[in-house]
Amino acid sequence: MSNTTTDERVKTAGLVTRIFRRPEVGALLGAVAIFILFTSTDTTGNFANLSGISGWTDIAAPIGIVAIAVSLLMIAGEFDLSSGVMVGTTGLIIGMLVQELGMNIWLAILIALVFAAGIGFLNGYVVVKTKLPSFIVTLATFFILKGANMALTMMLTGAVRVTGTDKAPGFKDAFNIFATRFQIGDAYFQISVVWWIVLTILATWVLTRTRFGNWIFASGGDANAARNAGVKVDRTKITLFMLTSLAAALVGIMFVLRLQGMQAGQGVGQEFYYIIAAAVGGTLLTGGAGSAIGASIGAVIMGMAYIGIPFSLWNSDWTSTFLGLILFSAVMINTFISRRAKGTK
């Protein structure tokens, strides 16, 4: 009688194991837990209904839009600390072109997008050519843009904000695309939610169904091995830096149209929220793993926290502490799930 054993290298993973291998599973479980927590402690009765959902998705959508691009960049093994300030820079460019030159809003938007793409290209090019850490390169970009935003806005307008975008030619059409609201039941949702959902689907398709998606994972997993396999690592990373800047620019466009102006300090500090959303969603800080869906779930968690804490009559000063605890817990849970799931090949 022969004694046969199954080779560990070809053991088939069960359904539960395959599910828990997904990087966003830990974030999904956390989102469900937080939803239950705030629903049970909500003193207004609105957190779980349409008006409450419209509130926390309004906060989550702009975070999620940029967090998706940040997540893809992190999967490729890089960071962008200038994404937050780019939101304000884009809005200020549009506002100043309209306010000082009376430019058509669409031309101003186009110029702002070209500028954002150029900054993203510069960030990526410097990183891949100098081999300097992206943390340092984009931190330098952050400070350059932060200072320029304040100084140039004051110099050109005599104030630290720009206004009057609603008076620009073409404003109404641009507003309807980037900043309008739509009604579901008795609640109003921002159009940014639609942009967020569409970009989540698109980024997920790119990651899971395209060669470029494979290049992203390969670039973050082992760049040298990827290059030897024919992956265009440098091109992939530069493209992702550009996409991250463009995602931030999109949010800047939404804000400057919605608020009909922009403060010079808008967006500063938001880069940490984008990174938190991506990390909570299962994107590894070391690169090579993550998902766009996970980043969006991370943004949902942050949106629920910002609305749920005041709805529960907790002190809002603890919001950042709560987000820090969520980040730490999510990373620990995702690491635990990932290690357990890898027990089966």
TORKOL-4160 file (C-alpha; in steps of 0.2 Angstrom, whole numbers, padded with zeros to 4 digits, m for minus):
345
<pt num="1" X="0000" Y="0000" Z="0000"/>
<pt num="2" X="0007" Y="0017" Z="m0005"/>
<pt num="3" X="0008" Y="0031" Z="0006"/>
<pt num="4" X="0004" Y="0048" Z="m0003"/>
<pt num="5" X="0005" Y="0065" Z="0004"/>
<pt num="6" X="0000" Y="0082" Z="m0003"/>
<pt num="7" X="0015" Y="0093" Z="m0008"/>
<pt num="8" X="0013" Y="0109" Z="0003"/>
<pt num="9" X="0018" Y="0119" Z="m0012"/>
<pt num="10" X="0002" Y="0114" Z="m0022"/>
<pt num="11" X="m0010" Y="0113" Z="m0007"/>
<pt num="12" X="m0026" Y="0122" Z="m0012"/>
<pt num="13" X="m0032" Y="0136" Z="m0001"/>
<pt num="14" X="m0050" Y="0136" Z="0006"/>
<pt num="15" X="m0063" Y="0149" Z="0002"/>
<pt num="16" X="m0061" Y="0157" Z="0019"/>
<pt num="17" X="m0042" Y="0158" Z="0017"/>
<pt num="18" X="m0044" Y="0165" Z="0000"/>
<pt num="19" X="m0056" Y="0179" Z="0007"/>
<pt num="20" X="m0044" Y="0183" Z="0021"/>
<pt num="21" X="m0029" Y="0185" Z="0009"/>
<pt num="22" X="m0038" Y="0200" Z="0002"/>
<pt num="23" X="m0029" Y="0216" Z="0009"/>
<pt num="24" X="m0045" Y="0225" Z="0012"/>
<pt num="25" X="m0054" Y="0212" Z="0023"/>
<pt num="26" X="m0047" Y="0219" Z="0039"/>
<pt num="27" X="m0053" Y="0236" Z="0035"/>
<pt num="28" X="m0070" Y="0230" Z="0030"/>
<pt num="29" X="m0072" Y="0221" Z="0047"/>
<pt num="30" X="m0066" Y="0237" Z="0056"/>
<pt num="31" X="m0078" Y="0248" Z="0046"/>
<pt num="32" X="m0093" Y="0236" Z="0051"/>
<pt num="33" X="m0087" Y="0237" Z="0069"/>
<pt num="34" X="m0086" Y="0256" Z="0069"/>
<pt num="35" X="m0103" Y="0258" Z="0060"/>
<pt num="36" X="m0111" Y="0247" Z="0074"/>
<pt num="37" X="m0102" Y="0257" Z="0087"/>
<pt num="38" X="m0108" Y="0274" Z="0081"/>
<pt num="39" X="m0125" Y="0268" Z="0077"/>
<pt num="40" X="m0127" Y="0261" Z="0094"/>
<pt num="41" X="m0120" Y="0277" Z="0103"/>
<pt num="42" X="m0128" Y="0290" Z="0091"/>
<pt num="43" X="m0139" Y="0302" Z="0101"/>
<pt num="44" X="m0147" Y="0310" Z="0085"/>
<pt num="45" X="m0154" Y="0295" Z="0077"/>
<pt num="46" X="m0146" Y="0301" Z="0060"/>
<pt num="47" X="m0130" Y="0292" Z="0059"/>
<pt num="48" X="m0136" Y="0277" Z="0050"/>
<pt num="49" X="m0150" Y="0285" Z="0039"/>
<pt num="50" X="m0148" Y="0294" Z="0023"/>
<pt num="51" X="m0144" Y="0311" Z="0030"/>
<pt num="52" X="m0130" Y="0304" Z="0041"/>
<pt num="53" X="m0123" Y="0294" Z="0027"/>
<pt num="54" X="m0123" Y="0309" Z="0016"/>
<pt num="55" X="m0113" Y="0318" Z="0030"/>
<pt num="56" X="m0099" Y="0305" Z="0032"/>
<pt num="57" X="m0098" Y="0301" Z="0013"/>
<pt num="58" X="m0095" Y="0320" Z="0010"/>
<pt num="59" X="m0080" Y="0319" Z="0021"/>
<pt num="60" X="m0074" Y="0302" Z="0015"/>
<pt num="61" X="m0076" Y="0306" Z="m0004"/>
<pt num="62" X="m0061" Y="0318" Z="m0006"/>
<pt num="63" X="m0050" Y="0308" Z="0006"/>
<pt num="64" X="m0054" Y="0292" Z="m0004"/>
<pt num="65" X="m0051" Y="0300" Z="m0021"/>
<pt num="66" X="m0033" Y="0305" Z="m0016"/>
<pt num="67" X="m0031" Y="0289" Z="m0005"/>
<pt num="68" X="m0034" Y="0278" Z="m0020"/>
<pt num="69" X="m0020" Y="0286" Z="m0030"/>
<pt num="70" X="m0009" Y="0286" Z="m0014"/>
<pt num="71" X="m0012" Y="0268" Z="m0011"/>
<pt num="72" X="m0007" Y="0263" Z="m0029"/>
<pt num="73" X="0009" Y="0273" Z="m0026"/>
<pt num="74" X="0012" Y="0264" Z="m0010"/>
<pt num="75" X="0009" Y="0247" Z="m0018"/>
<pt num="76" X="0024" Y="0252" Z="m0030"/>
<pt num="77" X="0034" Y="0256" Z="m0014"/>
<pt num="78" X="0034" Y="0275" Z="m0014"/>
<pt num="79" X="0026" Y="0289" Z="m0004"/>
<pt num="80" X="0020" Y="0307" Z="m0009"/>
<pt num="81" X="0019" Y="0319" Z="0006"/>
<pt num="82" X="0015" Y="0333" Z="m0006"/>
<pt num="83" X="m0002" Y="0327" Z="m0011"/>
<pt num="84" X="m0011" Y="0337" Z="0003"/>
<pt num="85" X="m0003" Y="0354" Z="m0001"/>
<pt num="86" X="m0007" Y="0350" Z="m0020"/>
<pt num="87" X="m0025" Y="0351" Z="m0016"/>
<pt num="88" X="m0023" Y="0369" Z="m0010"/>
<pt num="89" X="m0011" Y="0374" Z="m0024"/>
<pt num="90" X="m0023" Y="0368" Z="m0038"/>
<pt num="91" X="m0037" Y="0378" Z="m0030"/>
<pt num="92" X="m0026" Y="0394" Z="m0028"/>
<pt num="93" X="m0020" Y="0393" Z="m0046"/>
<pt num="94" X="m0038" Y="0392" Z="m0053"/>
<pt num="95" X="m0043" Y="0406" Z="m0041"/>
<pt num="96" X="m0029" Y="0418" Z="m0045"/>
<pt num="97" X="m0031" Y="0415" Z="m0064"/>
<pt num="98" X="m0049" Y="0419" Z="m0063"/>
<pt num="99" X="m0048" Y="0433" Z="m0050"/>
<pt num="100" X="m0033" Y="0442" Z="m0058"/>
<pt num="101" X="m0034" Y="0438" Z="m0076"/>
<pt num="102" X="m0053" Y="0435" Z="m0078"/>
<pt num="103" X="m0049" Y="0418" Z="m0086"/>
<pt num="104" X="m0062" Y="0406" Z="m0092"/>
<pt num="105" X="m0064" Y="0393" Z="m0078"/>
<pt num="106" X="m0061" Y="0378" Z="m0090"/>
<pt num="107" X="m0044" Y="0385" Z="m0096"/>
<pt num="108" X="m0039" Y="0389" Z="m0078"/>
<pt num="109" X="m0044" Y="0371" Z="m0073"/>
<pt num="110" X="m0033" Y="0364" Z="m0088"/>
<pt num="111" X="m0018" Y="0375" Z="m0083"/>
<pt num="112" X="m0020" Y="0369" Z="m0065"/>
<pt num="113" X="m0020" Y="0350" Z="m0070"/>
<pt num="114" X="m0005" Y="0353" Z="m0081"/>
<pt num="115" X="0004" Y="0361" Z="m0067"/>
<pt num="116" X="m0001" Y="0346" Z="m0055"/>
<pt num="117" X="0005" Y="0333" Z="m0068"/>
<pt num="118" X="0021" Y="0343" Z="m0070"/>
<pt num="119" X="0025" Y="0342" Z="m0051"/>
<pt num="120" X="0020" Y="0324" Z="m0051"/>
<pt num="121" X="0032" Y="0320" Z="m0065"/>
<pt num="122" X="0046" Y="0330" Z="m0056"/>
<pt num="123" X="0043" Y="0321" Z="m0040"/>
<pt num="124" X="0044" Y="0304" Z="m0049"/>
<pt num="125" X="0059" Y="0309" Z="m0060"/>
<pt num="126" X="0069" Y="0315" Z="m0046"/>
<pt num="127" X="0065" Y="0299" Z="m0035"/>
<pt num="128" X="0070" Y="0286" Z="m0049"/>
<pt num="129" X="0085" Y="0296" Z="m0056"/>
<pt num="130" X="0093" Y="0300" Z="m0039"/>
<pt num="131" X="0087" Y="0285" Z="m0029"/>
<pt num="132" X="0083" Y="0297" Z="m0015"/>
<pt num="133" X="0069" Y="0291" Z="m0004"/>
<pt num="134" X="0052" Y="0298" Z="m0010"/>
<pt num="135" X="0049" Y="0303" Z="0008"/>
<pt num="136" X="0062" Y="0316" Z="0007"/>
<pt num="137" X="0059" Y="0322" Z="m0011"/>
<pt num="138" X="0040" Y="0324" Z="m0009"/>
<pt num="139" X="0043" Y="0332" Z="0009"/>
<pt num="140" X="0054" Y="0345" Z="0000"/>
<pt num="141" X="0040" Y="0348" Z="m0013"/>
<pt num="142" X="0028" Y="0350" Z="0001"/>
<pt num="143" X="0037" Y="0364" Z="0010"/>
<pt num="144" X="0041" Y="0372" Z="m0007"/>
<pt num="145" X="0023" Y="0372" Z="m0012"/>
<pt num="146" X="0017" Y="0377" Z="0005"/>
<pt num="147" X="0028" Y="0392" Z="0006"/>
<pt num="148" X="0024" Y="0397" Z="m0012"/>
<pt num="149" X="0005" Y="0396" Z="m0009"/>
<pt num="150" X="0006" Y="0408" Z="0005"/>
<pt num="151" X="0019" Y="0420" Z="m0002"/>
<pt num="152" X="0012" Y="0421" Z="m0020"/>
<pt num="153" X="m0006" Y="0422" Z="m0015"/>
<pt num="154" X="m0002" Y="0437" Z="m0003"/>
<pt num="155" X="0009" Y="0445" Z="m0016"/>
<pt num="156" X="m0003" Y="0444" Z="m0030"/>
<pt num="157" X="m0020" Y="0447" Z="m0021"/>
<pt num="158" X="m0015" Y="0455" Z="m0005"/>
<pt num="159" X="m0024" Y="0442" Z="0005"/>
<pt num="160" X="m0021" Y="0424" Z="0010"/>
<pt num="161" X="m0036" Y="0418" Z="0000"/>
<pt num="162" X="m0043" Y="0419" Z="m0017"/>
<pt num="163" X="m0062" Y="0422" Z="m0021"/>
<pt num="164" X="m0074" Y="0425" Z="m0035"/>
<pt num="165" X="m0073" Y="0409" Z="m0045"/>
<pt num="166" X="m0092" Y="0409" Z="m0046"/>
<pt num="167" X="m0090" Y="0424" Z="m0058"/>
<pt num="168" X="m0079" Y="0416" Z="m0070"/>
<pt num="169" X="m0085" Y="0412" Z="m0088"/>
<pt num="170" X="m0090" Y="0393" Z="m0088"/>
<pt num="171" X="m0092" Y="0392" Z="m0069"/>
<pt num="172" X="m0110" Y="0384" Z="m0070"/>
<pt num="173" X="m0105" Y="0370" Z="m0081"/>
<pt num="174" X="m0089" Y="0366" Z="m0071"/>
<pt num="175" X="m0099" Y="0367" Z="m0055"/>
<pt num="176" X="m0112" Y="0354" Z="m0061"/>
<pt num="177" X="m0098" Y="0342" Z="m0065"/>
<pt num="178" X="m0086" Y="0344" Z="m0050"/>
<pt num="179" X="m0096" Y="0352" Z="m0036"/>
<pt num="180" X="m0115" Y="0350" Z="m0037"/>
<pt num="181" X="m0126" Y="0339" Z="m0026"/>
<pt num="182" X="m0139" Y="0326" Z="m0030"/>
<pt num="183" X="m0154" Y="0320" Z="m0020"/>
<pt num="184" X="m0158" Y="0303" Z="m0014"/>
<pt num="185" X="m0173" Y="0303" Z="m0003"/>
<pt num="186" X="m0173" Y="0317" Z="0009"/>
<pt num="187" X="m0154" Y="0318" Z="0009"/>
<pt num="188" X="m0142" Y="0328" Z="m0003"/>
<pt num="189" X="m0125" Y="0320" Z="m0008"/>
<pt num="190" X="m0110" Y="0328" Z="m0016"/>
<pt num="191" X="m0106" Y="0323" Z="m0034"/>
<pt num="192" X="m0088" Y="0320" Z="m0027"/>
<pt num="193" X="m0096" Y="0303" Z="m0020"/>
<pt num="194" X="m0099" Y="0298" Z="m0038"/>
<pt num="195" X="m0082" Y="0303" Z="m0043"/>
<pt num="196" X="m0075" Y="0293" Z="m0029"/>
<pt num="197" X="m0085" Y="0277" Z="m0033"/>
<pt num="198" X="m0080" Y="0278" Z="m0052"/>
<pt num="199" X="m0062" Y="0280" Z="m0048"/>
<pt num="200" X="m0062" Y="0266" Z="m0035"/>
<pt num="201" X="m0069" Y="0254" Z="m0049"/>
<pt num="202" X="m0057" Y="0260" Z="m0062"/>
<pt num="203" X="m0042" Y="0258" Z="m0050"/>
<pt num="204" X="m0047" Y="0241" Z="m0045"/>
<pt num="205" X="m0049" Y="0236" Z="m0063"/>
<pt num="206" X="m0032" Y="0243" Z="m0067"/>
<pt num="207" X="m0024" Y="0234" Z="m0052"/>
<pt num="208" X="m0032" Y="0217" Z="m0056"/>
<pt num="209" X="m0035" Y="0216" Z="m0074"/>
<pt num="210" X="m0021" Y="0225" Z="m0083"/>
<pt num="211" X="m0002" Y="0224" Z="m0086"/>
<pt num="212" X="0001" Y="0241" Z="m0078"/>
<pt num="213" X="m0007" Y="0234" Z="m0063"/>
<pt num="214" X="0005" Y="0219" Z="m0063"/>
<pt num="215" X="0019" Y="0232" Z="m0065"/>
<pt num="216" X="0013" Y="0241" Z="m0050"/>
<pt num="217" X="0014" Y="0226" Z="m0038"/>
<pt num="218" X="0030" Y="0220" Z="m0046"/>
<pt num="219" X="0038" Y="0237" Z="m0044"/>
<pt num="220" X="0034" Y="0237" Z="m0025"/>
<pt num="221" X="0038" Y="0219" Z="m0022"/>
<pt num="222" X="0055" Y="0218" Z="m0029"/>
<pt num="223" X="0060" Y="0232" Z="m0041"/>
<pt num="224" X="0077" Y="0223" Z="m0047"/>
<pt num="225" X="0068" Y="0207" Z="m0051"/>
<pt num="226" X="0054" Y="0217" Z="m0059"/>
<pt num="227" X="0067" Y="0226" Z="m0070"/>
<pt num="228" X="0075" Y="0209" Z="m0075"/>
<pt num="229" X="0058" Y="0203" Z="m0080"/>
<pt num="230" X="0055" Y="0217" Z="m0092"/>
<pt num="231" X="0044" Y="0228" Z="m0080"/>
<pt num="232" X="0047" Y="0247" Z="m0084"/>
<pt num="233" X="0049" Y="0251" Z="m0065"/>
<pt num="234" X="0054" Y="0269" Z="m0068"/>
<pt num="235" X="0040" Y="0273" Z="m0080"/>
<pt num="236" X="0028" Y="0265" Z="m0068"/>
<pt num="237" X="0033" Y="0275" Z="m0053"/>
<pt num="238" X="0034" Y="0291" Z="m0062"/>
<pt num="239" X="0016" Y="0288" Z="m0069"/>
<pt num="240" X="0010" Y="0285" Z="m0052"/>
<pt num="241" X="0017" Y="0301" Z="m0045"/>
<pt num="242" X="0008" Y="0310" Z="m0059"/>
<pt num="243" X="m0008" Y="0301" Z="m0055"/>
<pt num="244" X="m0007" Y="0305" Z="m0037"/>
<pt num="245" X="m0004" Y="0324" Z="m0040"/>
<pt num="246" X="m0019" Y="0324" Z="m0053"/>
<pt num="247" X="m0030" Y="0315" Z="m0040"/>
<pt num="248" X="m0026" Y="0329" Z="m0027"/>
<pt num="249" X="m0029" Y="0342" Z="m0041"/>
<pt num="250" X="m0046" Y="0335" Z="m0044"/>
<pt num="251" X="m0050" Y="0337" Z="m0026"/>
<pt num="252" X="m0043" Y="0355" Z="m0027"/>
<pt num="253" X="m0055" Y="0358" Z="m0042"/>
<pt num="254" X="m0070" Y="0352" Z="m0032"/>
<pt num="255" X="m0066" Y="0363" Z="m0017"/>
<pt num="256" X="m0062" Y="0379" Z="m0026"/>
<pt num="257" X="m0079" Y="0377" Z="m0036"/>
<pt num="258" X="m0089" Y="0372" Z="m0021"/>
<pt num="259" X="m0082" Y="0385" Z="m0009"/>
<pt num="260" X="m0080" Y="0398" Z="m0023"/>
<pt num="261" X="m0063" Y="0402" Z="m0017"/>
<pt num="262" X="m0048" Y="0394" Z="m0008"/>
<pt num="263" X="m0037" Y="0397" Z="0007"/>
<pt num="264" X="m0018" Y="0397" Z="0005"/>
<pt num="265" X="m0017" Y="0384" Z="0019"/>
<pt num="266" X="m0030" Y="0372" Z="0012"/>
<pt num="267" X="m0025" Y="0354" Z="0011"/>
<pt num="268" X="m0010" Y="0356" Z="0022"/>
<pt num="269" X="m0009" Y="0340" Z="0033"/>
<pt num="270" X="m0021" Y="0330" Z="0023"/>
<pt num="271" X="m0008" Y="0320" Z="0016"/>
<pt num="272" X="m0007" Y="0310" Z="0032"/>
<pt num="273" X="m0026" Y="0306" Z="0031"/>
<pt num="274" X="m0023" Y="0299" Z="0013"/>
<pt num="275" X="m0009" Y="0288" Z="0019"/>
<pt num="276" X="m0019" Y="0283" Z="0034"/>
<pt num="277" X="m0034" Y="0278" Z="0023"/>
<pt num="278" X="m0022" Y="0268" Z="0012"/>
<pt num="279" X="m0014" Y="0259" Z="0027"/>
<pt num="280" X="m0030" Y="0255" Z="0036"/>
<pt num="281" X="m0036" Y="0248" Z="0019"/>
<pt num="282" X="m0022" Y="0235" Z="0019"/>
<pt num="283" X="m0009" Y="0243" Z="0009"/>
<pt num="284" X="0008" Y="0238" Z="0015"/>
<pt num="285" X="0020" Y="0253" Z="0020"/>
<pt num="286" X="0034" Y="0242" Z="0012"/>
<pt num="287" X="0025" Y="0240" Z="m0004"/>
<pt num="288" X="0020" Y="0225" Z="m0015"/>
<pt num="289" X="0002" Y="0223" Z="m0008"/>
<pt num="290" X="m0014" Y="0233" Z="m0006"/>
<pt num="291" X="m0030" Y="0238" Z="m0015"/>
<pt num="292" X="m0040" Y="0253" Z="m0021"/>
<pt num="293" X="m0056" Y="0246" Z="m0012"/>
<pt num="294" X="m0046" Y="0245" Z="0004"/>
<pt num="295" X="m0041" Y="0263" Z="0003"/>
<pt num="296" X="m0059" Y="0268" Z="0000"/>
<pt num="297" X="m0064" Y="0258" Z="0015"/>
<pt num="298" X="m0051" Y="0267" Z="0025"/>
<pt num="299" X="m0058" Y="0283" Z="0019"/>
<pt num="300" X="m0076" Y="0278" Z="0024"/>
<pt num="301" X="m0069" Y="0274" Z="0042"/>
<pt num="302" X="m0062" Y="0291" Z="0043"/>
<pt num="303" X="m0078" Y="0299" Z="0037"/>
<pt num="304" X="m0088" Y="0289" Z="0050"/>
<pt num="305" X="m0076" Y="0294" Z="0064"/>
<pt num="306" X="m0078" Y="0313" Z="0060"/>
<pt num="307" X="m0097" Y="0312" Z="0060"/>
<pt num="308" X="m0100" Y="0298" Z="0073"/>
<pt num="309" X="m0090" Y="0306" Z="0087"/>
<pt num="310" X="m0100" Y="0323" Z="0087"/>
<pt num="311" X="m0116" Y="0313" Z="0084"/>
<pt num="312" X="m0112" Y="0302" Z="0100"/>
<pt num="313" X="m0108" Y="0318" Z="0110"/>
<pt num="314" X="m0090" Y="0313" Z="0112"/>
<pt num="315" X="m0077" Y="0327" Z="0113"/>
<pt num="316" X="m0072" Y="0331" Z="0095"/>
<pt num="317" X="m0054" Y="0335" Z="0101"/>
<pt num="318" X="m0051" Y="0316" Z="0102"/>
<pt num="319" X="m0054" Y="0313" Z="0084"/>
<pt num="320" X="m0036" Y="0313" Z="0079"/>
<pt num="321" X="m0032" Y="0301" Z="0094"/>
<pt num="322" X="m0046" Y="0290" Z="0088"/>
<pt num="323" X="m0039" Y="0289" Z="0070"/>
<pt num="324" X="m0022" Y="0285" Z="0077"/>
<pt num="325" X="m0029" Y="0270" Z="0087"/>
<pt num="326" X="m0039" Y="0265" Z="0071"/>
<pt num="327" X="m0023" Y="0265" Z="0061"/>
<pt num="328" X="m0013" Y="0256" Z="0074"/>
<pt num="329" X="m0026" Y="0243" Z="0076"/>
<pt num="330" X="m0030" Y="0241" Z="0057"/>
<pt num="331" X="m0011" Y="0238" Z="0053"/>
<pt num="332" X="m0010" Y="0225" Z="0067"/>
<pt num="333" X="m0026" Y="0216" Z="0062"/>
<pt num="334" X="m0021" Y="0216" Z="0043"/>
<pt num="335" X="m0003" Y="0209" Z="0048"/>
<pt num="336" X="m0011" Y="0196" Z="0058"/>
<pt num="337" X="m0024" Y="0191" Z="0045"/>
<pt num="338" X="m0010" Y="0191" Z="0031"/>
<pt num="339" X="0002" Y="0180" Z="0041"/>
<pt num="340" X="m0012" Y="0167" Z="0045"/>
<pt num="341" X="m0019" Y="0167" Z="0028"/>
<pt num="342" X="m0001" Y="0163" Z="0021"/>
<pt num="343" X="m0002" Y="0147" Z="0030"/>
<pt num="344" X="m0009" Y="0139" Z="0014"/>
<pt num="345" X="m0002" Y="0142" Z="m0003"/>
